[in-house]
Amino acid sequence: MSSVQWWRDAVVYQVYVRSFTDSDGDGVGDLAGVRARLGYLELLGVDALWLTPFYTSPMADHGYDVADARDVDPVFGDLAEFDSLLTEAHACGLKVTIDLVLNHTSVEHEWFRAARESAPGSPERERYHFRPGRGEGPPNNWRSTFGGPAWTRAGAGDEWYLHLFSPDQPDLNWTNPEVWADLEKTVRFWLDRGVDGFRIDVAHGMSKPADLPDAPDPAAGPDPRFDHEGVHDVHRMVRAVIDHFPGRVATGQVCVRDDAGFARYVRPDELHVGLTYRLLETPFDADAVRAA
């Protein structure tokens, strides 16, 4: 493989850290367990690992509810253990990529805890999407991907907060400069440690229409919750940082309607690689599978 574009023909092995190998007998897989199995992974002939979230998290959604994106949850180890895993993986000729969760945080993130305790219109709430309801109902008709409304009332007041996934995963406001600055800090933090790239979760998310309009019937028009034009600015920023680190890769989970929309994410100044799950949702029919 080319050392610069190794990802073009790499075999990438997804490691769900929590269930892979338990090194200390507590019933939970951990980073030390992954490190202990590097020889096995090398023998398989894979070229790279994709580690699912190991960050500080209440684990409401398998670690995709991140409370601190620049630290390791104690159940998995610590930063020193991560560094050891990275060093030994590289010694085995294995690249290491990690999940990057940009659409939302955990409700236990210090920002969201501060937002809940702050007044409507405060800088703390501007990092997320807080809106007054419509009468006794939520601000719009958006639905959570996990079912139910995409809004949860924020305490006793009139405001609600947006979560396109679990109520434990409030969506970040990507018009807020603090959110952008924190992302750059996180990306540089892990690249400086030596990771070989990121798999960006919900890469078609993040940006939202400013007025948060009601969603039309699925057959009547595009879904305003996802694939908003502003998301491409987020990917350009990530790519601009990554390009200062030769040989690193940005991969994104891109769930959009068609190939043309998908291709807009994989461009010279955005993602290197896109992942789509359309095939998983395709009916077991030859024509449908061919089209997917």
N, C-alpha and C positions, 0 to 999 in steps of 0.2 A: 504493500500500500504506500501511496505517496504520503510523506510525513505531514504535508500541508493539507491535503484533501483526502485523508484517510477514510472519512465517513462515506465516500462515494460508493465503495464496494465492501464496507465493513459488515460483519455479522454482529449485531448488538443483542446482548442477553439482558432481559429485564430482571432485576433482582428486587422482589418485594421483601424488604429487609426484615420486616416483622415476623415472617414465617420461613425465612431461608435457613438459617442455622443459629441455634441458641448456644452461646459459648459459656454461659454461667449458670445454667440450670434453672432459670427463673420462668421458663416457659415462653419466652419472647425472643425472637431472633434479634440479632444486634450486629453492629459493625465489626466487632471482633470475630463473630461467626462468619461473616462474609470474608474477612481476611484469612480465616483458617481454611476456607474452601477455594482460595485463588488457584491452587494447583489443579483442582478438579475443573475449574472453569477454563484454565489454560489448556488442559487435555481435551476439552470439548472442541477446541479450535475456534472459539469466539474471539472477536477482535476488541470488543468494548463492552462495558457494563453500563446499564442505566439503572441507577439507584432510585427507588421510590422515596418519598419524603421521610427524612430522619430528623427533621427540625423539631424544636420545642413545640408541643401541640397537645391539646386535650384529647386528641384522637377521636373526635366526633365523626370524621370522615377519612379514616385510614391515614391520618397525618396531613391531608390536604387542607385542613383548617390550621394554618400556621400562626403560632403566637410569636415566634422569633425566627426569622429567616436567616439569621447569622449565628445560629448556635445549634447544638445537637441535643435532642431530648435525652435526658439521663437514662431512659429505658433502653436506648440504643448505644450509649457510650458517651464520649465527649469529643471535643475538637482534636485533642491529641490522638485519640483512637482513629478518627477520620484521617488525620494526616498520615498515620502509619499505614492504614489501608491504601491510601492513594500512592504512597511511596512504593509499597510492595506490589501493588497492581502494575505500576509502571515498570518495575523491575521484571515482571512477568510478560511484559509487552502488551499489557491490557490498558486501553483507554478507559476513563471513568467519566460518565456524564451523570448529571443529577437533575431532579425535577425542580422547576421554578414555577411557583404559584403566584400569578400576578393579578388575577381577577378579584381576589378576595383575601381576607385574613381570617383569623379566628376571632371570636368574641372575646377571647382572653388576651389578644394583642394589646399592648399598652395604649396604642392609639384609640382602639375602640372602647376600652375601659374609660379612658378620659372623655371620649365623645358622649358616652352614656351619662356621665356626671356633669356634662356641660349644657349650657342653654342653647335653644334653637338659634341658628345663625352664627354660632361661635366658630372660631378657627378649628377647634377640635372636631366639630361635626362636619366641617367642609372637606375633610379627608375621605368621607364616605358619602352615601346618598341618603340624606334625611329629608323627608318631605311631609308637609301636613296632609292629613287624609281628606277624602271627599265625604263630608258628613261623618258618619260612623265607620265608613269603609276605608280601604287603603287608597293611596294616591292614584293608582291606575289599575288596569286589569291584568297585569303581567302575572304569569304563573311560574312557580319554581320548577326547575328541571326535576327536582325530587318529588314534586307533587304539592298541591296547595298553593296559596298566594305567595308571591315573591316578596312580600312585605310583612314585617313584624312590628307591632307597636313598640315604640321606645319609651317604656315606662308609663307614667300616668298622664303625660301630656298628649298633645294632638299630633305629634310627629311619629312617623314610621321610618324604618330603615330598610333598604333594598338588599335582598339576597337572592341571586338567581339559582342558588343551590340550597343548602341547609340554612335555617335561621342561625346556626352557629358559624356561618361563613358570610359576614357582611361584605358587600361589594365595595371596592375602593373607587374613589372619584378621580378619574384620570384627567380631569381638567385642573387638578390641584398641583402646583409646583412641588410641594413637599413629597407627594407620592412619587413623582418622577425622580427627585433627588434621592429618595430612599432606595428606589429600584437600582439606580446606577451604583449606589454604595454597596448594595447586596451583590450585584453582578461582579463588581471589581473585587469584593471580598473573597469570593470563591475562585475567581480566575487567578488572583494572586496566590491562592493556596495551591493552585496547580490543576484544578479540574479541567477536563478536556471539552466541556460543553454543557449545554442545558437542554432539557426537554421541557418546553413551555406548556403548562397545563392550560386548557381552554384558550388557546391562542387566538381564537375568533371572538373572544369576549373583551373584557376590559372597557373599551370605549362605549359610551351610551349617547343617544340623542339628547341634546340639552333640555328639551321639553318633556322627555320621558313620555311619549305619546302612548295611548292605548294600542295594544297589539290587535291587528285585524284578524279575521278568520284566516287560518293557515293557507287556504287556497286563494285568498284575496290579495296577498301582497307579502313583501319580505317581513321577516320577524325583527322588530326593532330592538330586541334584547341582545342580538348578536350580529357580528359581521358589519359593524358600523365603520365608516370610512376612517375614523380617527384611530382605529386599532393599528393601522399600518404605521402611524407615527411612533407608536410604542415599539414595534419591531425594528424600525429604523434606528431608534436610539440604542436598543440592545445590540444590534448588529454593529453600530458605530463603535461601541465599547469593545465588543469581541474582536473586531478587526485589528485592534492594537495588540492582540495576543495570537500570533500565527498558529495555525493548526487547531483552533478551537471551533466548535460547531454550535449553531442554534437550530434546534429541531422544535417543531410546534405541532400540537394536537389541533388540527383545523377541521372543524365539522361544518361544512357549508353545503349548499344545494347541488352544485355542479362543478365540473372540472375547471371551467373558466374562472369561477370564483376562487377555487383552490389555488390555481396558478398565480393569482395576484399576491399570495402570501410568500411564494417561493421565488424571490427575485434577487438580483445582485446586491441590493441594499436592505433586504429583509431576511427571511429564514433561508438557511441552507437546505433544510429538509422539512417536508411536511408529512404528517401522519393523519390518515382519515379512517374512520370506523364505519364508513357507509356499507362496506361489504358485510359487516356483522349484522346489520339491520335489514339486509336484502332477503326477500322471500326466496325459498328454495325452488328456484325456477331458472332454467337455462338463460332465457332472454334477460331476466332481471339481473342475474349474476354477470352476464356479459356487459350490460350497461353500467354496472357498478364499477 
